């Protein structure tokens, strides 16, 4: 400093200490330790704003080392320091210079172990100074010293390096305001019709303040049919995008164009548009039988540079109930095709009809579709029914009838109408068979009745029950046993009951076997007066057990307390199940 200069002097040390005096003009100066937050890392350089002509209170210090702030600023002579390293790389900072053309002191240059970086906003943002590559690019080498010069009106920044010599470049404040653009993803690929997005950044340099319009212009090829910037213009630095797409398959080589009407800058980009198609090459409609599978031949055709796996499957929304398909993956070579078989399966319950399935060919989030027509038909080998007749045997006495139940159980999706016939083998005397309905559909029931006559001989007979649908016929045999054994029933012609008597009145039934009858007989009553009025029901009970033929058993009659006095005609009924024989005794019931 001279006699007209600032009385402020800064001194930095390798141990990280930084000392400041503000009275260097009085002789024996007073020094104060004014270190910042760099925690003992070496102080490599100090630059004072406005040099000796200023008040010396605004200064900048660079710090060496890793993991600490590398550029610090004070505006009060070191009393307080602010880290302005911003986005500088975490490497030692070796030297700093203030651009004399920026009166605000916001344009700074820092020499680091990776080269020279500068800021125009006081350290908020740092960028590498000069071209990143090519002519004029600064080497990636440690910078030992930075100084500014004015040589014949040419304002320069000069940097000495460790092992790479001395370099110079014009100061940022001496360069014409300008802008630049960059694209972070300049090479994209996609499919025909698919929109791809380029991500760009617009930078304003050297105080540039214009409005820049963004668009697409031809390069090595024409511009894709869709190419638009978002936004289409900017009045400040920042990000933008460009959406591009084409239905044509080719590699587009074009430029992102930025201009303010005077200055223009372009950034070359490429968009590789390829495509693939999906088709069915086998004949349609494809026949699919219930309960079986059929295979369709599927082709994936690649165009352009595309080659990759394409998964082909059936769109679930197009599949009818009971129909499924098995996905396949095809990988066509560039500008060629791949072929495979897609299997369609129908279960036995799928509805017979014609259908159009939608096949999806998917890869990288893109889907191509093609129709597949199928003709779903009956499978004659599976389309059938089961004839089920129950019970398999009935025993009756002559002149009695036996009943059987006939069921049609479908298989293979059978839904036809079955015609029923019956035949009693040998056509014994007095016998006949008939159905309550001679045609029934699947899952329906018919009833078969086999009648006998008084002269039907005692024997076991076979009854053929046949169900027919077209050429399909099924027969089930059941047995009819005609047994001449019988029993007789005898009892008093009448019985007297007192209404309200809780014990009731017993009525004795005598059973006598005929022709070797040996089955048990159930006793019950018929024709009893009921629902006459409240508490007016007449009941009878036999104990619930069977009575052996040749025995006697009481039947107990009871009349409710509200039963009107009078005479009622009822029956005492006896029946056996094997053989099936029923007899009844008419009884006069007197209620008093």
C-alpha positions as CSV (number, residue, x, y, z in Angstrom):
1,X,0.0,0.0,0.0
2,X,1.1,3.6,-0.5
3,X,0.3,6.8,1.4
4,X,-3.0,7.1,-0.4
5,X,-4.0,3.5,-0.1
6,X,-6.2,1.4,2.2
7,X,-4.9,0.8,5.7
8,X,-6.3,-2.8,5.6
9,X,-3.9,-5.7,5.0
10,X,-4.7,-9.4,5.1
11,X,-2.2,-12.3,5.8
12,X,-3.1,-16.0,5.4
13,X,-1.1,-19.0,6.7
14,X,-0.8,-22.7,5.9
15,X,-2.3,-23.6,9.3
16,X,-5.5,-21.9,8.3
17,X,-5.1,-18.7,10.3
18,X,-5.9,-15.4,8.6
19,X,-4.7,-12.2,10.2
20,X,-6.0,-8.7,9.5
21,X,-4.9,-5.2,10.3
22,X,-7.0,-2.1,9.6
23,X,-4.4,0.5,10.8
24,X,-1.3,-0.3,8.7
25,X,-0.9,3.4,8.0
26,X,0.1,4.4,11.6
27,X,3.4,2.6,11.9
28,X,3.2,-0.2,14.3
29,X,0.0,-1.9,13.1
30,X,-2.4,-3.9,15.2
31,X,-3.2,-7.4,13.9
32,X,-6.3,-9.5,14.7
33,X,-6.9,-13.2,14.0
34,X,-10.0,-13.2,11.7
35,X,-10.2,-16.8,10.5
36,X,-13.4,-18.1,9.0
37,X,-15.1,-21.5,8.9
38,X,-12.5,-23.4,7.0
39,X,-11.3,-25.2,10.1
40,X,-7.5,-25.1,9.8
41,X,-7.2,-25.7,6.0
42,X,-4.4,-23.7,4.4
43,X,-5.2,-20.2,3.1
44,X,-3.8,-20.2,-0.5
45,X,-4.6,-16.7,-1.8
46,X,-6.4,-13.4,-0.8
47,X,-7.8,-10.8,-3.2
48,X,-9.1,-7.4,-2.0
49,X,-11.9,-5.6,-3.9
50,X,-10.7,-2.4,-5.6
51,X,-7.1,-3.1,-4.5
52,X,-5.4,-0.1,-2.9
53,X,-8.0,2.4,-4.1
54,X,-10.8,0.9,-2.0
55,X,-11.5,0.8,1.7
56,X,-10.1,-2.8,1.9
57,X,-13.0,-4.2,3.8
58,X,-14.3,-6.5,1.0
59,X,-11.9,-9.3,0.3
60,X,-11.9,-12.9,-0.9
61,X,-9.9,-15.9,0.3
62,X,-9.2,-19.3,-1.3
63,X,-8.7,-22.4,0.8
64,X,-6.9,-25.6,-0.1
65,X,-7.9,-29.1,1.0
66,X,-11.0,-31.3,0.6
67,X,-14.3,-31.4,2.4
68,X,-14.4,-27.7,3.2
69,X,-15.6,-24.4,1.6
70,X,-13.0,-23.3,-1.0
71,X,-13.9,-19.6,-1.6
72,X,-14.9,-17.2,1.3
73,X,-15.9,-13.5,1.3
74,X,-15.8,-10.8,3.9
75,X,-17.3,-7.3,3.7
76,X,-16.2,-6.1,7.1
77,X,-12.5,-6.6,7.1
78,X,-12.6,-10.2,8.1
79,X,-14.9,-9.9,11.1
80,X,-17.3,-12.2,9.3
81,X,-16.7,-14.7,6.4
82,X,-19.3,-16.2,4.0
83,X,-18.8,-19.4,2.1
84,X,-19.4,-18.6,-1.6
85,X,-18.1,-21.9,-3.0
86,X,-21.5,-22.7,-4.6
87,X,-21.2,-25.6,-7.0
88,X,-17.4,-25.6,-7.3
89,X,-15.8,-29.1,-7.3
90,X,-14.5,-30.2,-4.0
91,X,-10.8,-29.8,-4.8
92,X,-8.2,-27.4,-3.5
93,X,-8.6,-23.7,-4.6
94,X,-5.2,-22.3,-5.2
95,X,-5.7,-18.7,-6.4
96,X,-8.3,-16.0,-6.9
97,X,-8.7,-12.9,-9.1
98,X,-11.3,-10.1,-9.2
99,X,-12.5,-8.9,-12.6
100,X,-11.7,-5.2,-12.6
101,X,-14.4,-4.7,-15.2
102,X,-17.2,-5.6,-12.8
103,X,-17.6,-2.7,-10.3
104,X,-19.8,-4.9,-8.1
105,X,-17.1,-7.4,-7.5
106,X,-19.4,-10.3,-8.5
107,X,-17.2,-11.5,-11.3
108,X,-14.5,-13.7,-9.8
109,X,-12.0,-16.2,-11.2
110,X,-10.7,-19.1,-9.1
111,X,-7.8,-21.4,-10.0
112,X,-8.2,-24.9,-8.7
113,X,-6.5,-28.3,-9.0
114,X,-8.9,-29.0,-12.0
115,X,-8.5,-25.6,-13.8
116,X,-10.1,-22.2,-13.8
117,X,-13.7,-21.5,-12.8
118,X,-15.6,-18.2,-12.7
119,X,-18.8,-16.7,-11.5
120,X,-20.7,-13.6,-12.5
121,X,-23.1,-13.7,-9.6
122,X,-20.8,-13.5,-6.6
123,X,-20.4,-17.2,-6.2
124,X,-23.9,-18.5,-6.5
125,X,-23.0,-20.4,-9.7
126,X,-19.6,-21.4,-11.0
127,X,-18.7,-22.7,-14.4
128,X,-15.5,-23.7,-16.1
129,X,-13.9,-20.6,-17.8
130,X,-13.3,-20.9,-21.5
131,X,-14.2,-23.7,-23.9
132,X,-14.7,-27.2,-22.3
133,X,-12.8,-28.8,-25.2
134,X,-11.1,-28.1,-28.5
135,X,-9.2,-24.9,-29.3
136,X,-8.7,-22.5,-26.4
137,X,-9.7,-25.1,-23.8
138,X,-7.7,-24.8,-20.5
139,X,-5.9,-28.0,-19.4
140,X,-7.1,-30.0,-16.4
141,X,-4.1,-29.0,-14.3
142,X,-3.5,-27.3,-10.9
143,X,-3.5,-23.5,-11.2
144,X,-0.7,-21.9,-9.2
145,X,-1.6,-18.2,-9.8
146,X,-4.2,-16.0,-11.4
147,X,-3.7,-12.3,-12.4
148,X,-5.5,-9.8,-14.5
149,X,-3.8,-7.6,-17.1
150,X,-4.6,-4.7,-19.4
151,X,-2.4,-5.0,-22.5
152,X,-3.0,-2.3,-25.0
153,X,-6.6,-2.1,-24.1
154,X,-6.9,-5.9,-24.2
155,X,-8.1,-7.1,-20.8
156,X,-6.7,-10.5,-20.1
157,X,-6.7,-13.2,-17.4
158,X,-3.5,-15.1,-17.1
159,X,-3.0,-18.4,-15.3
160,X,0.2,-20.2,-14.4
161,X,-0.1,-24.0,-13.9
162,X,1.8,-26.8,-12.4
163,X,3.6,-28.4,-15.3
164,X,1.4,-27.1,-18.2
165,X,2.8,-23.6,-18.6
166,X,1.1,-20.2,-18.6
167,X,-2.3,-19.6,-20.3
168,X,-4.4,-16.5,-21.0
169,X,-7.9,-15.7,-22.0
170,X,-10.0,-12.5,-22.3
171,X,-11.8,-11.4,-19.1
172,X,-15.5,-12.2,-19.0
173,X,-16.4,-8.5,-18.7
174,X,-14.6,-7.7,-21.9
175,X,-16.6,-10.3,-23.9
176,X,-19.9,-9.4,-25.7
177,X,-23.1,-10.6,-23.9
178,X,-24.3,-13.8,-25.4
179,X,-26.2,-17.0,-24.7
180,X,-25.6,-20.7,-25.1
181,X,-27.7,-23.8,-25.3
182,X,-26.9,-27.4,-24.3
183,X,-28.9,-30.7,-24.5
184,X,-28.2,-33.3,-21.8
185,X,-29.6,-36.2,-23.9
186,X,-28.8,-35.4,-27.6
187,X,-29.4,-38.9,-28.9
188,X,-32.8,-40.5,-28.4
189,X,-34.5,-43.5,-29.9
190,X,-38.2,-44.5,-30.0
191,X,-41.0,-46.0,-32.0
192,X,-43.1,-44.6,-34.7
193,X,-45.7,-42.2,-33.2
194,X,-44.0,-42.2,-29.8
195,X,-43.1,-38.8,-28.4
196,X,-39.5,-38.5,-27.1
197,X,-38.3,-35.5,-25.1
198,X,-34.9,-33.7,-25.3
199,X,-33.9,-31.9,-22.1
200,X,-32.1,-28.6,-22.7
201,X,-30.6,-25.7,-20.8
202,X,-30.4,-22.1,-22.0
203,X,-27.5,-20.1,-20.4
204,X,-27.2,-16.3,-20.5
205,X,-23.5,-15.1,-20.6
206,X,-21.8,-11.8,-19.8
207,X,-24.9,-10.0,-18.7
208,X,-27.1,-11.0,-21.7
209,X,-30.7,-9.8,-21.3
210,X,-32.5,-10.7,-24.6
211,X,-35.4,-13.0,-25.4
212,X,-34.4,-16.3,-27.1
213,X,-36.7,-18.2,-29.4
214,X,-36.4,-22.0,-29.5
215,X,-37.3,-24.2,-32.5
216,X,-36.1,-27.2,-34.6
217,X,-34.3,-26.8,-37.9
218,X,-33.0,-29.4,-40.4
219,X,-29.5,-30.8,-40.0
220,X,-28.3,-33.8,-41.8
221,X,-31.9,-34.7,-42.4
222,X,-35.3,-33.0,-42.3
223,X,-36.9,-32.3,-38.9
224,X,-39.3,-35.0,-37.6
225,X,-43.0,-34.3,-38.3
226,X,-43.5,-33.4,-34.7
227,X,-40.9,-31.1,-33.1
228,X,-41.8,-28.4,-30.6
229,X,-40.0,-26.6,-27.8
230,X,-41.6,-26.0,-24.4
231,X,-41.5,-23.1,-23.9
232,X,-41.0,-21.7,-27.3
233,X,-39.0,-18.7,-25.9
234,X,-37.2,-17.6,-22.8
235,X,-36.2,-14.2,-21.4
236,X,-34.1,-15.7,-18.7
237,X,-31.7,-18.6,-18.4
238,X,-33.2,-21.9,-17.5
239,X,-34.4,-25.3,-18.6
240,X,-36.5,-26.2,-21.7
241,X,-37.6,-29.3,-23.4
242,X,-38.2,-30.3,-27.1
243,X,-40.8,-33.0,-27.9
244,X,-40.1,-34.9,-31.1
245,X,-41.9,-37.7,-32.9
246,X,-42.5,-39.2,-36.3
247,X,-44.6,-41.9,-37.9
248,X,-41.7,-42.6,-40.4
249,X,-38.9,-45.0,-39.5
250,X,-35.5,-43.3,-40.0
251,X,-32.7,-41.7,-38.1
252,X,-33.3,-38.0,-37.9
253,X,-30.3,-35.7,-37.6
254,X,-31.4,-32.1,-36.9
255,X,-30.7,-29.2,-34.7
256,X,-32.2,-27.4,-31.8
257,X,-32.1,-23.7,-32.9
258,X,-31.9,-20.8,-30.5
259,X,-32.0,-17.2,-31.7
260,X,-32.8,-13.7,-30.6
261,X,-33.0,-12.4,-34.1
262,X,-29.3,-11.3,-34.1
263,X,-27.4,-14.0,-32.3
264,X,-28.0,-17.7,-33.1
265,X,-26.8,-21.0,-31.6
266,X,-27.6,-24.5,-32.7
267,X,-27.2,-27.9,-30.9
268,X,-27.2,-31.0,-33.0
269,X,-29.4,-33.9,-31.9
270,X,-30.5,-37.3,-33.3
271,X,-33.8,-39.2,-33.1
272,X,-33.7,-42.8,-34.1
273,X,-37.3,-43.8,-35.0
274,X,-37.9,-47.5,-35.5
275,X,-41.0,-49.6,-35.5
276,X,-42.5,-53.1,-35.4
277,X,-45.7,-54.6,-36.6
278,X,-47.8,-57.5,-35.4
279,X,-49.8,-59.9,-37.6
280,X,-51.4,-63.3,-37.7
281,X,-50.2,-65.2,-40.8
282,X,-52.2,-68.5,-40.3
283,X,-55.7,-68.8,-41.7
284,X,-58.7,-67.2,-39.9
285,X,-61.0,-67.9,-38.3
286,X,-59.1,-70.5,-36.4
287,X,-61.2,-73.4,-35.2
288,X,-61.0,-74.1,-31.5
289,X,-62.9,-77.1,-30.0
290,X,-64.3,-77.1,-26.5
291,X,-61.9,-78.7,-24.1
292,X,-58.9,-78.4,-26.5
293,X,-56.3,-75.9,-27.7
294,X,-55.4,-74.5,-31.1
295,X,-52.3,-72.5,-32.2
296,X,-52.2,-69.4,-34.4
297,X,-49.0,-68.4,-36.3
298,X,-48.0,-64.9,-35.2
299,X,-45.4,-62.7,-37.0
300,X,-43.5,-59.7,-35.5
301,X,-41.9,-57.5,-38.2
302,X,-39.1,-55.0,-37.2
303,X,-38.3,-51.9,-39.3
304,X,-35.5,-49.4,-38.8
305,X,-33.0,-50.2,-36.1
306,X,-35.3,-51.9,-33.7
307,X,-34.4,-55.3,-32.4
308,X,-35.8,-56.5,-29.0
309,X,-38.1,-58.9,-27.3
310,X,-41.9,-58.4,-28.0
311,X,-44.3,-60.2,-25.7
312,X,-47.5,-61.3,-27.6
313,X,-50.6,-62.0,-25.5
314,X,-54.4,-61.9,-25.7
315,X,-56.0,-58.7,-24.5
316,X,-58.0,-59.9,-21.4
317,X,-61.0,-57.7,-22.4
318,X,-61.4,-59.5,-25.7
319,X,-61.4,-63.1,-24.2
320,X,-64.8,-64.7,-23.8
321,X,-65.5,-66.8,-20.7
322,X,-63.7,-70.1,-20.6
323,X,-61.1,-69.0,-23.2
324,X,-57.4,-68.3,-22.5
325,X,-54.2,-67.9,-24.4
326,X,-50.5,-68.5,-23.5
327,X,-48.2,-65.5,-24.1
328,X,-45.1,-65.9,-26.2
329,X,-42.0,-63.7,-26.7
330,X,-40.5,-63.0,-30.2
331,X,-37.3,-61.1,-30.9
332,X,-37.0,-60.0,-34.6
333,X,-33.6,-59.0,-36.0
334,X,-33.2,-55.5,-37.5
335,X,-35.4,-55.0,-40.6
336,X,-36.5,-58.7,-40.3
337,X,-39.2,-60.7,-38.6
338,X,-39.7,-63.4,-36.0
339,X,-42.5,-66.0,-36.1
340,X,-44.1,-68.1,-33.3
341,X,-47.2,-70.0,-32.3
342,X,-49.7,-68.5,-29.9
343,X,-51.9,-71.2,-28.2
344,X,-55.6,-70.5,-27.5
345,X,-57.4,-72.9,-25.1
346,X,-61.2,-73.3,-24.5
347,X,-62.6,-75.2,-21.6
348,X,-65.6,-77.5,-21.8
349,X,-68.0,-74.7,-20.7
350,X,-67.0,-72.0,-23.2
351,X,-69.9,-70.9,-25.2
352,X,-70.0,-72.0,-28.8
353,X,-69.7,-69.0,-31.1
354,X,-67.4,-66.9,-33.3
355,X,-65.2,-64.4,-31.5
356,X,-62.6,-61.8,-32.5
357,X,-59.7,-61.7,-30.0
358,X,-57.2,-58.8,-29.8
359,X,-53.6,-59.7,-29.7
360,X,-51.2,-57.3,-28.0
361,X,-47.5,-57.1,-28.9
362,X,-45.7,-55.2,-26.1
363,X,-42.1,-53.9,-25.7
364,X,-40.6,-50.9,-23.8
365,X,-44.1,-49.6,-22.9
366,X,-45.3,-49.6,-26.5
367,X,-48.2,-51.9,-27.7
368,X,-49.1,-53.0,-31.2
369,X,-52.3,-54.9,-31.8
370,X,-53.9,-57.2,-34.4
371,X,-57.1,-59.2,-34.5
372,X,-57.4,-63.0,-34.2
373,X,-60.7,-64.6,-35.3
374,X,-61.7,-67.9,-33.7
375,X,-64.6,-70.2,-34.3
376,X,-65.4,-71.9,-31.0
377,X,-67.1,-75.2,-31.8
378,X,-68.6,-78.2,-30.0
379,X,-66.3,-81.1,-29.4
380,X,-68.2,-84.2,-30.4
381,X,-65.9,-86.4,-28.5
382,X,-66.6,-84.6,-25.2
383,X,-70.2,-83.2,-25.9
384,X,-72.2,-85.9,-24.1
385,X,-74.4,-86.7,-21.2
386,X,-74.8,-89.3,-18.4
387,X,-78.1,-91.1,-17.8
388,X,-78.7,-91.7,-14.1
389,X,-81.7,-93.7,-12.9
390,X,-82.5,-94.2,-9.2
391,X,-83.1,-96.4,-7.4
392,X,-81.6,-99.3,-9.1
393,X,-84.3,-101.7,-7.8
394,X,-87.9,-101.6,-6.7
395,X,-90.1,-104.4,-5.2
396,X,-93.9,-104.3,-5.6
397,X,-96.8,-106.7,-5.4
398,X,-98.9,-107.5,-8.4
399,X,-101.2,-104.7,-9.5
400,X,-98.8,-102.2,-7.8
401,X,-96.6,-99.6,-9.5
402,X,-92.9,-98.8,-9.0
403,X,-91.4,-95.3,-9.4
404,X,-87.9,-94.3,-10.6
405,X,-86.2,-90.9,-11.0
406,X,-84.3,-90.2,-14.2
407,X,-81.5,-87.5,-14.3
408,X,-79.6,-86.1,-17.3
409,X,-76.0,-85.1,-16.2
410,X,-74.1,-83.0,-18.9
411,X,-70.5,-83.5,-19.8
412,X,-68.3,-81.4,-22.2
413,X,-70.7,-78.5,-22.0
414,X,-73.7,-80.6,-23.2
415,X,-76.9,-78.5,-23.4
416,X,-79.1,-80.6,-25.7
417,X,-82.5,-82.2,-25.1
418,X,-82.6,-86.0,-24.5
419,X,-85.4,-88.2,-25.6
420,X,-86.3,-91.0,-23.2
421,X,-87.6,-94.5,-23.9
422,X,-88.2,-97.6,-21.7
423,X,-88.6,-101.3,-22.2
424,X,-89.4,-104.1,-19.8
425,X,-87.5,-107.2,-20.9
426,X,-89.8,-110.1,-21.8
427,X,-92.9,-107.9,-21.6
428,X,-94.5,-109.9,-18.7
429,X,-98.2,-110.0,-18.5
430,X,-99.9,-106.9,-17.2
431,X,-96.8,-104.7,-17.2
432,X,-96.2,-101.3,-18.8
433,X,-93.7,-98.4,-18.4
434,X,-94.1,-94.6,-19.0
435,X,-92.5,-91.2,-18.3
436,X,-94.1,-88.0,-17.0
437,X,-92.1,-86.3,-19.8
438,X,-90.4,-88.0,-22.6
439,X,-87.9,-85.2,-23.5
440,X,-85.8,-83.4,-20.9
441,X,-82.8,-81.1,-21.0
442,X,-79.5,-81.3,-19.2
443,X,-79.7,-81.1,-15.4
444,X,-83.4,-81.8,-15.6
445,X,-85.4,-84.7,-14.0
446,X,-88.1,-87.0,-15.3
447,X,-90.1,-89.7,-13.5
448,X,-90.5,-93.3,-14.7
449,X,-93.5,-95.4,-13.6
450,X,-93.5,-99.2,-14.1
451,X,-97.0,-100.7,-13.7
452,X,-97.9,-104.4,-12.9
453,X,-101.1,-106.2,-13.2
454,X,-102.9,-108.8,-11.1
455,X,-101.7,-111.5,-13.3
456,X,-98.0,-110.4,-13.4
457,X,-95.9,-113.4,-12.3
458,X,-93.7,-113.1,-9.3
459,X,-90.2,-112.5,-10.6
460,X,-87.3,-110.1,-11.1
461,X,-87.6,-108.1,-14.3
462,X,-85.0,-105.9,-16.1
463,X,-86.2,-102.5,-17.3
464,X,-84.1,-100.7,-20.0
465,X,-84.1,-96.9,-19.7
466,X,-82.6,-95.2,-22.7
467,X,-81.7,-91.6,-23.4
468,X,-81.0,-90.4,-27.0
469,X,-79.5,-87.2,-28.5
470,X,-78.8,-87.5,-32.1
471,X,-76.4,-90.4,-32.6
472,X,-75.5,-90.5,-28.9
473,X,-77.4,-93.0,-26.8
474,X,-77.0,-94.3,-23.3
475,X,-79.0,-97.0,-21.5
476,X,-79.2,-97.8,-17.8
477,X,-80.9,-101.0,-16.5
478,X,-82.9,-101.1,-13.3
479,X,-84.7,-104.0,-11.6
480,X,-88.4,-104.5,-10.9
481,X,-89.1,-107.3,-8.4
482,X,-92.7,-108.5,-8.4
483,X,-93.5,-110.4,-5.2
484,X,-96.9,-112.1,-4.6
485,X,-96.3,-112.2,-0.9
486,X,-98.8,-110.0,0.9
487,X,-100.5,-109.3,4.2
488,X,-104.0,-108.6,5.4
489,X,-105.2,-106.0,8.0
490,X,-108.1,-106.3,10.3
491,X,-109.6,-104.1,13.0
492,X,-112.8,-102.9,14.6
493,X,-115.2,-100.9,12.3
494,X,-115.1,-98.0,14.7
495,X,-113.5,-96.2,17.6
496,X,-114.7,-93.6,20.2
497,X,-112.5,-90.7,21.3
498,X,-113.1,-88.1,24.0
499,X,-111.9,-84.7,23.0
500,X,-109.3,-83.3,25.2
501,X,-108.3,-86.7,26.6
502,X,-104.5,-86.6,26.8
503,X,-104.2,-90.5,26.8
504,X,-106.4,-91.0,23.7
505,X,-108.1,-94.2,22.7
506,X,-106.2,-97.3,21.4
507,X,-107.3,-99.1,18.2
508,X,-105.9,-102.6,17.7
509,X,-104.7,-103.7,14.2
510,X,-104.1,-107.4,13.4
511,X,-101.7,-108.2,10.5
512,X,-101.7,-111.6,8.8
513,X,-99.0,-112.7,6.2
514,X,-100.0,-114.1,2.8
515,X,-97.8,-116.3,0.5
516,X,-94.8,-116.1,2.8
517,X,-94.9,-112.3,3.4
518,X,-92.1,-111.5,5.9
519,X,-91.5,-107.8,5.7
520,X,-92.2,-105.2,8.4
521,X,-95.3,-103.1,8.1
522,X,-95.5,-99.4,8.9
523,X,-98.8,-98.1,10.3
524,X,-100.3,-94.6,9.9
525,X,-103.6,-92.9,9.5
526,X,-105.4,-91.1,6.7
527,X,-108.4,-88.8,6.4
528,X,-108.0,-87.3,9.8
529,X,-109.9,-84.0,10.4
530,X,-107.4,-81.2,10.8
531,X,-107.5,-77.4,10.8
532,X,-111.2,-77.4,11.9
533,X,-110.6,-74.7,14.5
534,X,-108.1,-74.0,17.3
535,X,-107.1,-77.2,19.3
536,X,-109.4,-79.2,17.0
537,X,-106.9,-81.6,15.3
538,X,-107.3,-85.3,15.5
539,X,-104.1,-87.4,15.5
540,X,-103.1,-91.0,15.5
541,X,-99.7,-92.6,16.3
542,X,-98.3,-96.1,16.1
543,X,-95.0,-95.7,17.9
544,X,-93.0,-95.4,14.6
545,X,-91.7,-99.0,14.5
546,X,-92.6,-101.6,11.9
547,X,-95.0,-104.4,12.9
548,X,-94.2,-107.9,11.7
549,X,-96.8,-109.7,9.7
550,X,-98.7,-112.0,11.9
551,X,-98.7,-109.6,14.8
552,X,-100.9,-107.0,16.4
553,X,-100.2,-103.4,17.2
554,X,-102.3,-100.5,18.6
555,X,-102.9,-97.2,16.9
556,X,-103.7,-94.4,19.3
557,X,-106.3,-91.8,18.4
558,X,-106.4,-88.4,20.1
559,X,-108.8,-85.4,19.6
560,X,-108.0,-81.9,20.6
561,X,-110.0,-80.1,23.2
562,X,-111.6,-78.0,20.6
563,X,-112.6,-80.8,18.3
564,X,-116.4,-80.7,17.6
565,X,-118.3,-83.8,18.7
566,X,-119.3,-85.9,15.7
567,X,-118.6,-88.9,13.5
568,X,-115.6,-88.8,11.1
569,X,-114.6,-91.4,8.5
570,X,-110.8,-92.1,8.6
571,X,-108.4,-94.9,7.6
572,X,-105.8,-96.9,9.3
573,X,-103.1,-97.6,6.7
574,X,-100.4,-100.3,6.6
575,X,-97.6,-100.4,4.1
576,X,-94.4,-102.3,3.4
577,X,-91.5,-101.1,1.3
578,X,-90.1,-104.4,0.0
579,X,-92.3,-105.5,-1.5
580,X,-94.2,-102.3,-1.8
581,X,-97.7,-103.2,-0.6
582,X,-100.3,-100.9,0.9
583,X,-103.6,-101.8,2.6
584,X,-106.1,-99.7,4.5
585,X,-109.0,-100.3,7.0
586,X,-111.9,-97.9,7.0
587,X,-112.7,-96.8,10.5
588,X,-115.6,-94.7,11.9
589,X,-114.2,-92.2,14.4
590,X,-116.7,-90.9,17.0
591,X,-115.6,-87.8,18.9
592,X,-117.6,-87.1,22.1
